[in-house]
Amino acid sequence: MKPIVNGSRKLIVVGQGYVGLPLAMRGVEVGYDVVGFDLAEGRIKRLSIGESYVEDVPHAVVEAALATGRYEPTNDPRLCEGFDVAVIDVPTPLKDKVPDLSHVEAAAGMLAQYLRPGAMVVLESTTYPGTTEELVAPILEAGSGLIAGTDFHLGYSPERVDPGNKTWALTNIPKIVSGVTDASLEAVQGFYAELVSETIAVSGTREAELTKLLENTFRHVNIALVNELAMFAADLGIDVWEALEAASTKPFGYMGFLPGPGVGGHCLPIDPSYLSWKVRRTLGQSFRFVELANDVNEHVPDYVVQRLLVAFNNRNRRAIQGSKVLILGLAYKANTGDAREAPGTEIIERLVSLGAEVRVVDPHLSDEPEGFYTMVDLTPAELARADAVLLVTDHDAFDYDLVRRHARFILDTRGRLEGPNVERL
Ligand SMILES: NC(=O)c1ccc[n+]([C@@H]2O[C@H](COP(=O)([O-])OP(=O)(O)OC[C@H]3O[C@@H](n4cnc5c(N)ncnc54)[C@H](O)[C@@H]3O)[C@@H](O)[C@H]2O)c1
């Protein structure tokens, strides 16, 4: 296989979301002609006028990319013709609790039509071990008549970006790289070496796929551990937050995780289930840690509502029905506007079904509210009119002093506040 030697090199990034858009922008920066391919017409329209919907990518960066003449957001697959490198960054959700690889299949099927000898395809979407070789390779081969690892390069490189993280981003997070052959690994590593400061090669695509699932399962399990600990500590009358803070002073052998209202986003509620599904399907066995962590974390939103019910009973001497609850933060984590799978949504649904009137403050959220609650600004009047304030996501943008001063009662699921009117999870 000949290495690609280019004057202008064409990079396709399939999927222009939280992962694909930053990669496309970086590709432009290092000199590629980049096609940002996405099926969502609305997203393509916005990108075409220099508008970003990903918080970590400022509008100015998209505008600058467009101004180079080397970034083309499109939903027309024909523009993918003649690519040198294609990276797949499409969603990998669960459907009926089973991995849904339909987006990956569609992306690979589209790319197969335009695959040329010597080109390279990399899968970045999070998925179970075996996907690159057992699912993506056959689709690319069948559609192109070429052989993976022989006629074209194929690899897997998990994306580790952490939306909202100001310290760690695409360029300085070490990138795991793998290929279906040594030559593919070399090509994949060469590609990423241009984009990021450090690449780490693993011997096969399955190891790379497992690495990502290990990282997210590790977080998921540890969050479940502290969530369960928080529930028991509350019943035992022990301040779990103080214990967690004290434990975090140990300079070795301990890594701090904090309790919260449950897990959300595109990763933790989903990725570990890709792993447990693979283990069950291939080995017929249950991945007990994953099942247990799912069980604990899925229960937390319900627990939060229970705690609020008890607080209404004990503090307010009233039922939650007809009461006003102000939710602070709906995004699944602080300082992002991503409310996918956010536990706050489940909490709101339960509160509304119990007859509470729910209002939500979230300065990061750009999506329209889903109808059963009202979005409001954080004002003294909103805080004062609420029978309870529920801190779900501790965005830095909230004026916590204002909250403490004007709220009658606060249930804090993030351990951020203290005071006579505050109860922590
Ligand atoms: N968001 C994160 O923090 C994060 C971090 C690491 C890894 N990941 C993984 O990266 C992958 C992508 O996640 P994301 O958060 O960027 O998703 P996203 O939903 O933000 O973006 C995915 C984009 O792919 C598009 N798309 C779907 N099918 C397509 C197709 N066949 N062709 C072209 N475009 C298509 C969608 O319209 C969407 O714009 C997932 O596997 C996810 O688990 C996400």
The ligand as a Tripos MOL2 file, in Angstrom:
@<TRIPOS>MOLECULE
LIG
   44    48     1     0     0
SMALL
NO_CHARGES

@<TRIPOS>ATOM
      1 N1        -20.0340   14.0140   23.7010 N.am      1 LIG1
      2 C1        -18.9890   13.5460   24.3500 C.2       1 LIG1
      3 O1        -18.5840   14.0690   25.3600 O.2       1 LIG1
      4 C2        -18.2440   12.3200   23.8370 C.ar      1 LIG1
      5 C3        -16.9560   12.0810   24.3340 C.ar      1 LIG1
      6 C4        -16.2630   10.9960   23.8570 C.ar      1 LIG1
      7 C5        -16.8420   10.1390   22.9400 C.ar      1 LIG1
      8 N2        -18.1130   10.3660   22.4900 N.ar      1 LIG1
      9 C6        -18.6640    9.4490   21.5000 C.3       1 LIG1
     10 O2        -18.5250   10.0550   20.2200 O.3       1 LIG1
     11 C7        -19.6270    9.6840   19.3860 C.3       1 LIG1
     12 C8        -20.3330   10.9300   18.8770 C.3       1 LIG1
     13 O3        -20.8570   11.6180   19.9980 O.3       1 LIG1
     14 P1        -21.2870   13.1410   19.9420 P.3       1 LIG1
     15 O4        -21.4640   13.5680   21.3610 O.co2     1 LIG1
     16 O5        -20.3940   13.9050   19.0530 O.co2     1 LIG1
     17 O6        -22.7210   13.0080   19.2490 O.3       1 LIG1
     18 P2        -23.6140   14.1960   18.6600 P.3       1 LIG1
     19 O7        -25.0060   13.7060   18.7210 O.co2     1 LIG1
     20 O8        -23.2450   15.4880   19.3040 O.co2     1 LIG1
     21 O9        -23.1470   14.2930   17.1460 O.3       1 LIG1
     22 C9        -23.2980   13.2330   16.2450 C.3       1 LIG1
     23 C10       -23.6750   13.8000   14.9040 C.3       1 LIG1
     24 O10       -23.7250   12.7210   13.9730 O.3       1 LIG1
     25 C11       -24.7420   12.9950   13.0400 C.3       1 LIG1
     26 N3        -25.0750   11.7530   12.3480 N.ar      1 LIG1
     27 C12       -25.7880   10.6960   12.7620 C.ar      1 LIG1
     28 N4        -25.7920    9.7360   11.8320 N.ar      1 LIG1
     29 C13       -25.0560   10.1960   10.7890 C.ar      1 LIG1
     30 C14       -24.6820    9.6580    9.5450 C.ar      1 LIG1
     31 N5        -25.0270    8.4400    9.1870 N.pl3     1 LIG1
     32 N6        -23.9440   10.4270    8.7290 N.ar      1 LIG1
     33 C15       -23.5600   11.6690    9.0900 C.ar      1 LIG1
     34 N7        -23.8630   12.2150   10.2830 N.ar      1 LIG1
     35 C16       -24.6020   11.4840   11.1240 C.ar      1 LIG1
     36 C17       -25.8410   13.5840   13.8800 C.3       1 LIG1
     37 O11       -26.7270   14.3490   13.0790 O.3       1 LIG1
     38 C18       -25.0540   14.4540   14.8600 C.3       1 LIG1
     39 O12       -24.9260   15.7770   14.4080 O.3       1 LIG1
     40 C19       -20.4930    8.7660   20.2240 C.3       1 LIG1
     41 O13       -20.1150    7.4350   20.0090 O.3       1 LIG1
     42 C20       -20.1390    9.1650   21.6400 C.3       1 LIG1
     43 O14       -20.3640    8.1180   22.5560 O.3       1 LIG1
     44 C21       -18.8180   11.4680   22.9200 C.ar      1 LIG1
@<TRIPOS>BOND
     1     1     2 1
     2     2     3 2
     3     2     4 1
     4     4     5 ar
     5     4    44 ar
     6     5     6 ar
     7     6     7 ar
     8     7     8 ar
     9     8     9 1
    10     8    44 ar
    11     9    10 1
    12     9    42 1
    13    10    11 1
    14    11    12 1
    15    11    40 1
    16    12    13 1
    17    13    14 1
    18    14    15 2
    19    14    16 1
    20    14    17 1
    21    17    18 1
    22    18    19 2
    23    18    20 1
    24    18    21 1
    25    21    22 1
    26    22    23 1
    27    23    24 1
    28    23    38 1
    29    24    25 1
    30    25    26 1
    31    25    36 1
    32    26    27 ar
    33    26    35 ar
    34    27    28 ar
    35    28    29 ar
    36    29    30 ar
    37    29    35 ar
    38    30    31 1
    39    30    32 ar
    40    32    33 ar
    41    33    34 ar
    42    34    35 ar
    43    36    37 1
    44    36    38 1
    45    38    39 1
    46    40    41 1
    47    40    42 1
    48    42    43 1
@<TRIPOS>SUBSTRUCTURE
     1 LIG1         1 GROUP 0 **** ****
